[in-house]
Amino acid sequence: MRVTIFGSARLAADTDEYCEAVRLGSILGSRGDVILSGGYGGLMEAVSRGASEAEGQVIGVTMAPWSSRLQANRFLSEERAAESLFQRIEALIESDALIALSGGAGTLGEVALAWNLRQMELMPHKPVILVGPVWRAMLDAFRANLVVSNRDLDLLTVVDTVDEAVEALDRSGEPAAQGVWQG
Protein backbone atom coordinates (compact mmCIF):
# COMPACT_ATOMS: atom_id res chain seq x y z
CA MET A 1 0.00 0.00 0.00
CA ARG A 2 1.20 3.55 -0.73
CA VAL A 3 0.65 5.73 2.34
CA THR A 4 1.19 9.48 2.36
CA ILE A 5 2.08 11.06 5.69
CA PHE A 6 1.48 14.79 6.13
CA GLY A 7 3.05 16.67 9.03
CA SER A 8 5.02 19.65 10.23
CA ALA A 9 8.49 20.46 8.93
CA ARG A 10 9.16 22.39 12.15
CA LEU A 11 9.11 19.73 14.85
CA ALA A 12 12.56 18.76 16.14
CA ALA A 13 13.94 15.29 16.84
CA ASP A 14 13.65 15.81 20.61
CA THR A 15 9.84 16.10 20.54
CA ASP A 16 7.32 13.35 21.31
CA GLU A 17 5.64 13.99 17.96
CA TYR A 18 8.90 13.30 16.10
CA CYS A 19 9.47 10.06 18.01
CA GLU A 20 5.92 8.89 17.28
CA ALA A 21 6.34 9.74 13.59
CA VAL A 22 9.55 7.64 13.51
CA ARG A 23 7.58 4.78 15.05
CA LEU A 24 4.76 5.16 12.51
CA GLY A 25 7.26 5.09 9.65
CA SER A 26 8.91 2.01 11.14
CA ILE A 27 5.61 0.14 11.50
CA LEU A 28 4.49 0.94 7.96
CA GLY A 29 7.93 0.40 6.40
CA SER A 30 8.44 -2.96 8.10
CA ARG A 31 5.19 -4.30 6.71
CA GLY A 32 6.08 -3.27 3.15
CA ASP A 33 4.02 -0.12 2.74
CA VAL A 34 5.61 2.56 0.55
CA ILE A 35 5.77 5.86 2.43
CA LEU A 36 5.34 9.22 0.69
CA SER A 37 5.87 12.59 2.33
CA GLY A 38 6.87 16.11 1.46
CA GLY A 39 10.45 14.94 1.81
CA TYR A 40 11.89 17.67 4.01
CA GLY A 41 12.57 17.92 7.77
CA GLY A 42 10.48 17.61 10.91
CA LEU A 43 7.80 14.95 10.84
CA MET A 44 8.46 14.28 7.14
CA GLU A 45 12.02 13.35 8.09
CA ALA A 46 10.79 11.34 11.08
CA VAL A 47 8.47 9.04 9.09
CA SER A 48 11.16 8.71 6.42
CA ARG A 49 13.71 7.79 9.07
CA GLY A 50 11.47 5.15 10.64
CA ALA A 51 10.61 3.56 7.32
CA SER A 52 14.21 3.70 6.09
CA GLU A 53 15.55 2.08 9.26
CA ALA A 54 12.94 -0.67 8.78
CA GLU A 55 14.30 -1.10 5.22
CA GLY A 56 11.11 0.28 3.71
CA GLN A 57 10.74 2.40 0.61
CA VAL A 58 10.37 6.17 1.15
CA ILE A 59 9.48 8.67 -1.57
CA GLY A 60 9.85 12.37 -0.91
CA VAL A 61 7.83 14.71 -3.12
CA THR A 62 9.81 17.93 -2.87
CA MET A 63 9.60 21.25 -4.69
CA ALA A 64 12.03 22.06 -7.53
CA PRO A 65 11.65 25.84 -6.95
CA TRP A 66 12.80 25.39 -3.32
CA SER A 67 15.97 23.44 -4.18
CA SER A 68 18.27 26.42 -3.57
CA ARG A 69 17.06 26.88 0.02
CA LEU A 70 15.77 23.47 1.18
CA GLN A 71 17.33 20.04 0.97
CA ALA A 72 15.46 16.74 1.03
CA ASN A 73 15.99 14.64 4.13
CA ARG A 74 18.68 11.95 3.99
CA PHE A 75 16.31 9.03 4.68
CA LEU A 76 14.56 9.06 1.29
CA SER A 77 14.87 6.13 -1.11
CA GLU A 78 13.75 8.41 -3.92
CA GLU A 79 13.14 12.12 -4.39
CA ARG A 80 10.58 13.40 -6.87
CA ALA A 81 10.75 17.17 -7.40
CA ALA A 82 7.45 18.78 -8.35
CA GLU A 83 7.44 22.00 -10.36
CA SER A 84 4.55 23.56 -8.42
CA LEU A 85 2.86 23.24 -5.05
CA PHE A 86 -0.28 21.98 -6.78
CA GLN A 87 1.65 19.22 -8.58
CA ARG A 88 3.26 18.28 -5.27
CA ILE A 89 -0.05 18.00 -3.45
CA GLU A 90 -1.59 16.09 -6.37
CA ALA A 91 1.28 13.57 -6.27
CA LEU A 92 0.93 13.15 -2.51
CA ILE A 93 -2.83 12.58 -2.50
CA GLU A 94 -2.64 9.91 -5.21
CA SER A 95 -1.63 7.37 -2.56
CA ASP A 96 -3.89 4.60 -1.30
CA ALA A 97 -4.22 6.24 2.13
CA LEU A 98 -3.47 9.60 3.75
CA ILE A 99 -2.39 10.10 7.35
CA ALA A 100 -1.99 13.57 8.87
CA LEU A 101 0.10 14.15 11.98
CA SER A 102 0.59 17.49 13.75
CA GLY A 103 1.24 20.35 11.40
CA GLY A 104 0.65 23.92 10.42
CA ALA A 105 -1.00 25.74 7.54
CA GLY A 106 0.56 23.46 4.91
CA THR A 107 -0.68 20.29 6.59
CA LEU A 108 -4.12 21.83 7.09
CA GLY A 109 -4.23 22.80 3.41
CA GLU A 110 -3.31 19.28 2.31
CA VAL A 111 -5.96 17.73 4.55
CA ALA A 112 -8.61 20.27 3.52
CA LEU A 113 -7.99 19.62 -0.18
CA ALA A 114 -8.14 15.85 0.22
CA TRP A 115 -11.29 16.16 2.32
CA ASN A 116 -12.94 18.46 -0.23
CA LEU A 117 -12.07 16.12 -3.09
CA ARG A 118 -13.68 13.26 -1.15
CA GLN A 119 -16.80 15.40 -0.53
CA MET A 120 -17.14 16.14 -4.23
CA GLU A 121 -16.39 12.50 -5.16
CA LEU A 122 -13.43 13.67 -7.25
CA MET A 123 -11.03 11.38 -5.42
CA PRO A 124 -11.48 7.63 -5.10
CA HIS A 125 -12.44 6.31 -1.68
CA LYS A 126 -9.36 6.12 0.48
CA PRO A 127 -8.80 6.59 4.18
CA VAL A 128 -7.98 10.09 5.38
CA ILE A 129 -6.75 9.53 8.94
CA LEU A 130 -6.03 12.45 11.27
CA VAL A 131 -3.83 11.69 14.28
CA GLY A 132 -3.99 13.59 17.53
CA PRO A 133 -6.38 15.62 19.64
CA VAL A 134 -5.60 18.79 17.69
CA TRP A 135 -7.51 17.36 14.72
CA ARG A 136 -10.58 16.59 16.83
CA ALA A 137 -10.51 20.19 18.09
CA MET A 138 -10.09 21.47 14.53
CA LEU A 139 -13.07 19.48 13.28
CA ASP A 140 -15.14 20.66 16.26
CA ALA A 141 -14.27 24.23 15.23
CA PHE A 142 -15.26 23.48 11.63
CA ARG A 143 -18.56 22.03 12.80
CA ALA A 144 -19.25 25.09 14.96
CA ASN A 145 -18.25 27.71 12.39
CA LEU A 146 -18.63 26.25 8.90
CA VAL A 147 -21.38 24.50 6.97
CA VAL A 148 -20.37 20.87 7.47
CA SER A 149 -22.61 17.85 7.88
CA ASN A 150 -22.07 14.58 9.69
CA ARG A 151 -21.71 13.00 6.25
CA ASP A 152 -18.83 15.38 5.51
CA LEU A 153 -17.16 14.58 8.83
CA ASP A 154 -17.65 10.86 8.27
CA LEU A 155 -15.21 11.08 5.34
CA LEU A 156 -12.43 11.52 7.92
CA THR A 157 -11.12 9.19 10.59
CA VAL A 158 -9.81 10.92 13.72
CA VAL A 159 -7.64 8.92 16.12
CA ASP A 160 -5.48 9.83 19.08
CA THR A 161 -2.33 7.75 18.48
CA VAL A 162 -0.21 6.31 15.69
CA ASP A 163 -1.19 2.81 16.83
CA GLU A 164 -4.85 3.72 16.32
CA ALA A 165 -3.93 5.18 12.91
CA VAL A 166 -2.41 1.84 11.85
CA GLU A 167 -5.50 0.01 13.13
CA ALA A 168 -7.74 2.41 11.17
CA LEU A 169 -5.59 1.88 8.09
CA ASP A 170 -5.95 -1.89 8.46
CA ARG A 171 -9.74 -1.56 8.83
CA SER A 172 -10.05 0.84 5.90
CA GLY A 173 -11.02 -1.90 3.44
CA GLU A 174 -13.88 -3.03 5.63
CA PRO A 175 -17.36 -1.52 5.09
CA ALA A 176 -17.65 -0.77 8.82
CA ALA A 177 -14.74 1.66 8.56
CA GLN A 178 -17.02 4.36 7.13
CA GLY A 179 -18.33 7.05 9.44
CA VAL A 180 -15.79 6.79 12.23
CA TRP A 181 -15.49 10.47 13.15
CA GLN A 182 -16.49 11.03 16.73
CA GLY A 183 -16.95 14.60 17.89
N, C-alpha and C positions, 0 to 999 in steps of 0.2 A: 504494500500500500504506500502511496505517496502522501506524506503528511506535511503540511505547511505549519510552521510555528511562527506566530507573530509575537513581538515583545520589544521592550525598551532597549535602546542602544546605550542608555545611560546608567544602567545598574552595574555596579562593580562586583568583582569576584568575591569580595568579603561579605556579600549580602545573602540572606536566606533565599531570596528569589533566584539569585544566580545559581546557588547550590541545587535548588529544586529543578531549575531548567536543565542543569547538567544531568541530573537523575532522569528527567523525562527523556532527554536525548539518548541516554544510555539504554533505557528500557526499550524505546522504539527501535534504536539501532541494532540492539542485540536480537531482536525478533525479525530483523530483515526489512523493516520499513525504511523507505528512502525519505530523508528529512530535507525539506526546503525551508530556507529562511531568507531574510534580507541580506545575510552574509557579512554583516559588520560586527561591531562589538556588543557588549552588554549581554542581554538574554539571547541574542542571535548567536553570539560566540559560545554561550553556555550550552545551548542545545547542540550546536555543532561539535563542541568538545566532547560532550557525553556520547553522542553517536559515533564520533571518530574513535574514541577510546574503546568503544564496543565493536570496532571494526565495521561500522555501518557506513552507508553512503550518504554524503551530505552535499547538497547543492545550494550554493549561495547565489541569489539573484540580486546583483549589485547594480549600481547606476554608472554607466560610462561617463556622464558629465561630472561625476564626483571623483573620478579617479585621481585627480591632482591633489585632492585634500583628504580623501578617505581610502584606507586600504582594507581589503577583505580580510576576515579573520583567518588564522593559519590552520584551522581545523577542517576546512572545506576539502572535499574530494574534487569538486568542480565549481568553477565560478562562471556564471552567465551574466554578462553585463548588458542591461537593458538601456536603450537610448532615451527613454522617457519614464517618468514616474508611473504613467498609466500603463505602459508596457510591462513595467516591473510588477505592478499589482496584478495585472492580468495573468502573468506567468505564475505568480504565487497562488492565486485562487483557482488555478486549473488542477490543483491536487485533488486527491480523493477525500481528504478531510482537512479541516482547518482548526487549529488550536491557538487561542490567544491567551498569553500570559499578561503580566502587568506591563503597562506601557503608557505612552503619552498620546499626543494628537495624531501621530502617524499610525499607531496601532489602532486607535479609535476609528480613524478613517478607513483603514483596511477592513475592520470588522463591519463598519456601517455599510460599506460598499457590498461586501459579501452578503450581508443580511438583506439589503435592498434587492440585490439580484435574486435571492431566494424568494422574497416576497412577490416579485414580478414574474417568477418562474422563468427567468432568463439564465439561470444556472441550474445544472442538474442537482438532484437531491444529494446532499453530502452533509456530514455532520459539521456544525460550526459550534465548537466547544470553547466556552469562556471560563478561565480558571482563576478563582480567587474572589473574595468578598467584594472587591471593588467593582467587579462586573455586575453583581447582584444590585449593588447600590446605584450603578449607572442605569441599569434597566428599570429600577424603581423610579428614578428621576425621569426617564423617558416616558414611562407610563403616566406619571403625574403631570408632565408638561407638554407632551406631544400627543398626536393622534395615533395611538398604537393599540391594536386589539390583542386579545389572548392568542389568537391564531398567529399574529405576527411574532409574538414572544415565543410561541411554541416552535418556531423555526430555529431557536437557539437552545443550547444545552449549557446551563450554568452549574459549575461544580466548584468545590472549595479547594481541592488538592490535585496534584498531578496524578496521584494514584486513581482518583475518581475520574480524571480525564481519560486515562487509559481504559478504565472500565467502560466509560461512555463510548469510547472509540470502538471497543470490542462489541458493544451492544448495538452499534449504529446500523448494522444490517438487519436487525430484528424489527418487525413492525411496532413492537411496544416501545421502541426508542423515541417515537414521535411525541411531541408535547411534554417535554421533561423540564421546562422552565418552571421554577417555583419561586414566586415573589414573596 
